[in-house]
Each structure stands twice: as structure tokens, then as C-alpha cells.
């Protein structure tokens, strides 16, 4: 399993490093992918100046690793939350990986324990009110105290695997709005959930529910060193290339 994941990630790195022009890369162990320099460098051009290159590189490498292990029920949907950006910017992006299109972009809150305008500290511990980094898969929807909500399942032991017991979910919140930003200079904050706007929460949840990949990113070598999905040595390589150059 570890070797299979390394093969996927190394092939992803080679997609940037080698001067191929749209030729598909084949993986061992019957792994195949549509990753090409054309698909990565051109088909995600909508994300230029919206998502950091490192966030996209990490997200795609982890997406293909999880896909190769059969852990994604919904193929082709990838959500990136880029916590390098301040809360008053759009920093949630739902991407159609197969078509290279942005399906949705908008505001998302971080936990009150993670910071004010920027999320800077992260935790997997109950009661921390901090956001967690890393890869999740989306679970089932339910009606709870925040109304229509979406469960998140943390895929990384020690980093986000307590998400379900912490009740980390996607839900709508009245403190996630451009009006709130105009009044306070930033979004309100959650108890650790990636809360989204009341105007769009149902649309977002329906786009990504049922087993798609969600990645919460912050430039943090500590995360890369601990991640069971992003190998730390490969993470250093993935932080170098710019998919928009």
C-alpha cells in the first residue's frame, strides 16, 4: 500500500518535472491516471491567483493517492480550503478534476481557536475549537442544530481522524457573509467546522456529499512531516513547481 502511494505521488511529481506535452503517465500496479502536464498546467487555469500553487499540488497528489486506494466514492470532485488566505477572501474551491473547472468558490470560516483573520494553529483534539488540516472524505448529510449539514471523515491519524467525534461538519452560518466582513473586517469563527454561508450551504453540500475528497491546506512543514498521505520528502518536492507557470 505504501509503495503504491509512493508510485502515484512520484508520477505526479514527474508530471511537472518532465517536458511532456499532453502525454499520459502510466503507473505500475495497474494504476492509471489522466495527470498530464497539459491537464495540470492548463486545465486548472481558472485557479490562477485564487489558490496557491502548493495547495493545488498537495491536493491533487493526495486526491490521486486516495483514489488509487479506492477510498473515494465520488470520482472527479475535489474541494480545497486554502487557509493561507485571510478569512475575508474566497478560500473554498470545489473543482471538477476531470474537466478542470471550478464548480464553486466562496467564503469559509475557520475555528475560533485557530486565529482571527488568518488560521494559524490547528488541532485534532476535542474542545480545542481549532480547525484541522489534511485530507477528509465527505460523508452523509443530516439535519442537526445547524440545519442541513455534511459529516466529514478525517483520513489522517493524529491530524484529523477525530473529526467525526469532534462533530466537524460543513454547515451554514450567519457569520459567513460579505456583510459580516464589511461590519467586522473578517468572518466570524466556528468551533472548528469549515462553516459556509447560509446563502450557498445547501448547494455546496449537495456538490460534494457522498464520498468526495476535501483537503484543508496551510503552508506547514509540520503537517507534511506527520501526514500519512503526503510523504514529507515528496511534500518538499511538491512545494516547488508552480502549476500556473
C-alpha positions as CSV (number, residue, x, y, z in Angstrom):
1,X,0.0,0.0,0.0
2,X,2.8,2.4,0.9
3,X,4.7,1.6,-2.3
4,X,1.5,2.1,-4.3
5,X,1.0,5.5,-2.8
6,X,4.7,6.5,-3.5
7,X,4.4,5.4,-7.1
8,X,1.3,7.6,-7.5
9,X,3.0,10.6,-5.9
10,X,6.3,10.2,-7.8
11,X,4.4,10.0,-11.0
12,X,2.5,13.2,-10.1
13,X,5.9,15.0,-9.4
14,X,7.2,13.7,-12.8
15,X,4.1,15.3,-14.5
16,X,5.6,18.7,-13.5
17,X,9.3,17.8,-13.9
18,X,9.4,16.2,-17.3
19,X,8.9,18.2,-20.6
20,X,5.9,16.1,-21.7
21,X,3.3,17.7,-23.9
22,X,0.0,16.2,-23.0
23,X,1.2,12.6,-22.9
24,X,-0.4,10.4,-20.3
25,X,1.7,9.0,-17.5
26,X,1.2,5.3,-16.7
27,X,1.7,3.9,-13.2
28,X,2.8,0.4,-12.1
29,X,0.4,-2.0,-10.4
30,X,-2.3,-1.2,-13.0
31,X,-2.7,2.3,-11.7
32,X,-3.6,4.8,-14.4
33,X,-4.3,8.5,-14.3
34,X,-5.2,11.4,-16.5
35,X,-2.5,13.5,-14.9
36,X,-0.5,15.2,-17.7
37,X,1.3,18.5,-18.0
38,X,-1.5,19.7,-20.2
39,X,-4.2,18.8,-17.7
40,X,-2.4,20.2,-14.7
41,X,-0.9,23.3,-16.2
42,X,-3.7,24.3,-18.5
43,X,-7.0,22.8,-17.3
44,X,-6.7,24.4,-13.9
45,X,-6.0,27.9,-15.2
46,X,-9.3,29.1,-13.6
47,X,-7.5,28.7,-10.2
48,X,-4.7,31.2,-11.2
49,X,-4.3,33.8,-8.4
50,X,-7.1,32.1,-6.4
51,X,-5.4,29.0,-4.9
52,X,-1.7,28.8,-4.0
53,X,0.3,26.5,-6.3
54,X,1.4,24.5,-3.3
55,X,-2.2,23.9,-2.2
56,X,-3.2,22.7,-5.6
57,X,-0.2,20.4,-5.9
58,X,-0.7,18.9,-2.4
59,X,-4.5,18.5,-3.1
60,X,-4.1,16.7,-6.4
61,X,-1.4,14.4,-5.2
62,X,-3.4,13.3,-2.2
63,X,-6.6,13.1,-4.3
64,X,-4.9,10.6,-6.7
65,X,-3.4,8.7,-3.8
66,X,-6.8,8.2,-2.1
67,X,-8.4,7.4,-5.5
68,X,-5.8,4.7,-6.2
69,X,-6.6,3.1,-2.8
70,X,-10.4,3.1,-3.5
71,X,-11.2,5.5,-0.7
72,X,-13.1,7.9,-2.9
73,X,-16.7,7.0,-3.7
74,X,-17.2,10.1,-5.9
75,X,-14.6,10.4,-8.5
76,X,-13.7,13.8,-10.0
77,X,-14.8,16.1,-7.2
78,X,-12.1,17.8,-5.2
79,X,-12.6,20.5,-2.6
80,X,-9.7,22.7,-1.5
81,X,-9.8,25.0,1.5
82,X,-6.8,27.3,1.4
83,X,-6.0,28.6,4.8
84,X,-3.0,30.6,3.5
85,X,-5.7,33.2,2.6
86,X,-7.4,35.5,5.1
87,X,-11.0,34.8,6.1
88,X,-12.3,37.8,4.1
89,X,-11.2,36.2,0.8
90,X,-12.8,33.3,-1.0
91,X,-10.8,30.3,0.1
92,X,-13.1,27.3,-0.6
93,X,-12.9,25.9,-4.1
94,X,-14.9,22.9,-5.4
95,X,-13.1,21.6,-8.5
96,X,-14.2,19.2,-11.3
97,X,-10.9,17.4,-11.7
98,X,-11.9,15.6,-14.9
99,X,-13.0,18.8,-16.6
100,X,-10.6,21.2,-15.0
101,X,-13.4,23.5,-13.9
102,X,-14.3,25.4,-10.7
103,X,-17.8,24.4,-9.7
104,X,-18.0,26.7,-6.8
105,X,-15.8,29.2,-4.9
106,X,-16.7,31.2,-1.8
107,X,-16.1,32.0,1.8
108,X,-15.4,29.5,4.6
109,X,-14.8,30.0,8.3
110,X,-12.1,28.5,10.5
111,X,-12.2,27.6,14.2
112,X,-12.1,30.3,16.8
113,X,-9.1,28.6,18.4
114,X,-7.1,28.8,15.2
115,X,-6.8,32.6,14.9
116,X,-8.8,35.7,13.9
117,X,-8.3,36.8,10.3
118,X,-5.9,34.0,9.5
119,X,-6.0,30.4,10.7
120,X,-2.5,29.8,12.2
121,X,-2.9,27.0,14.7
122,X,-4.5,23.6,14.2
123,X,-5.6,20.7,16.3
124,X,-7.2,17.3,16.3
125,X,-8.3,17.5,19.9
126,X,-11.9,17.8,21.2
127,X,-12.6,21.1,22.8
128,X,-9.8,22.9,21.0
129,X,-12.2,24.8,18.8
130,X,-9.4,24.7,16.2
131,X,-9.6,23.7,12.6
132,X,-7.8,20.5,11.4
133,X,-5.6,20.3,8.3
134,X,-5.3,17.5,5.8
135,X,-7.4,15.1,3.8
136,X,-11.0,14.2,4.5
137,X,-13.7,12.4,2.7
138,X,-17.3,13.7,2.8
139,X,-19.9,11.5,4.5
140,X,-23.6,11.6,4.9
141,X,-25.9,14.6,5.3
142,X,-28.2,15.1,8.3
143,X,-30.4,17.7,9.9
144,X,-28.8,19.0,13.1
145,X,-28.6,22.1,15.3
146,X,-27.2,24.0,12.3
147,X,-29.8,22.6,9.9
148,X,-28.7,20.7,6.8
149,X,-25.1,19.6,7.4
150,X,-22.5,17.3,6.0
151,X,-20.3,15.0,8.0
152,X,-16.5,14.9,7.3
153,X,-14.3,11.8,7.9
154,X,-10.7,12.6,8.7
155,X,-8.3,10.3,6.7
156,X,-5.1,11.1,8.6
157,X,-4.3,9.6,12.0
158,X,-3.2,12.1,14.6
159,X,-4.0,15.0,12.3
160,X,-7.8,14.9,11.6
161,X,-9.0,11.4,12.4
162,X,-11.1,12.7,15.4
163,X,-13.2,14.9,13.1
164,X,-16.3,12.7,13.5
165,X,-16.1,12.5,17.3
166,X,-15.5,16.3,17.3
167,X,-18.6,16.8,15.1
168,X,-16.5,18.6,12.5
169,X,-19.1,19.1,9.7
170,X,-19.9,21.5,6.9
171,X,-22.9,23.7,7.8
172,X,-24.3,27.1,7.1
173,X,-23.6,30.0,9.4
174,X,-24.8,33.6,9.6
175,X,-21.3,34.8,10.4
176,X,-20.1,33.7,7.0
177,X,-21.1,36.5,4.7
178,X,-19.7,39.6,2.9
179,X,-22.0,41.7,5.0
180,X,-20.3,40.3,8.2
181,X,-16.9,41.1,6.6
182,X,-18.0,44.7,5.9
183,X,-19.1,45.1,9.5
184,X,-16.1,43.4,11.3
185,X,-13.3,43.2,8.8
186,X,-13.3,39.4,8.9
187,X,-15.6,36.4,9.1
188,X,-17.0,35.0,12.3
189,X,-15.4,31.8,13.5
190,X,-16.7,28.3,14.3
191,X,-15.9,25.7,16.9
192,X,-13.7,24.0,14.4
193,X,-16.0,23.4,11.5
194,X,-15.5,24.7,8.0
195,X,-18.7,26.7,8.1
196,X,-20.0,28.3,4.9
197,X,-22.6,30.9,4.0
198,X,-26.3,30.4,4.6
199,X,-26.9,31.6,1.0
200,X,-25.0,28.7,-0.5
201,X,-24.6,25.9,2.1
202,X,-27.2,23.6,0.6
203,X,-25.6,24.0,-2.9
204,X,-22.1,23.3,-1.6
205,X,-23.1,20.3,0.5
206,X,-25.0,18.7,-2.5
207,X,-22.0,19.3,-4.8
208,X,-19.6,17.4,-2.6
209,X,-21.5,14.9,-0.4
210,X,-21.2,11.2,-0.5
211,X,-17.5,10.3,-0.6
212,X,-15.6,13.1,-2.4
213,X,-12.2,14.4,-1.4
214,X,-11.7,17.5,0.7
215,X,-8.3,19.0,1.5
216,X,-7.7,21.7,4.1
217,X,-4.3,23.4,3.5
218,X,-1.9,25.7,5.2
219,X,1.8,26.0,4.4
220,X,3.1,24.0,7.3
221,X,6.0,21.6,7.1
222,X,4.9,20.1,10.4
223,X,1.8,18.8,8.7
224,X,3.8,17.4,5.8
225,X,6.1,15.6,8.2
226,X,3.2,13.9,10.0
227,X,0.9,13.2,7.1
228,X,0.2,9.6,6.3
229,X,-0.9,10.7,2.8
230,X,1.7,13.3,1.9
231,X,5.1,11.8,2.3
232,X,7.3,14.6,3.8
233,X,10.1,14.2,1.3
234,X,7.7,14.3,-1.6
235,X,6.0,17.2,0.0
236,X,9.1,19.2,-0.3
237,X,9.2,18.5,-4.0
238,X,5.6,19.3,-4.4
239,X,6.0,22.7,-2.8
240,X,8.4,23.8,-5.6
241,X,6.6,23.7,-9.0
242,X,4.1,26.3,-10.0
243,X,1.2,24.7,-11.9
244,X,0.3,28.1,-13.4
245,X,3.7,28.9,-14.9
